[in-house]
């Protein structure tokens, strides 16, 4: 009787692992496909920048384009302006 219970438990664990592997593969394959599709879509404008702010949008998609509007520049810290001038996405307020 004990060997029968061990065999049943082993079969149940093997079945659960098989089902979990199939479900995991399905979930991750769908995620990979949607991530690849998302990269092809146009990226939204950077926060704080305006589309008509005079900045050129000729940069590659997803590249940081600083907002050089005079009213925006007036309230900006020197560290943030230095990051923008270096072509980096600002990490300081």
ABEGO torsion letter per residue (X at the ends): XAAAAAAAAAAAAAAAAAAAAAAAAAAAAAAAAAAAAAAABBBBBBBGBBAAAGBBAABBBGBBBBBABAAAAAABBAAAAAAAAAGBBBABX
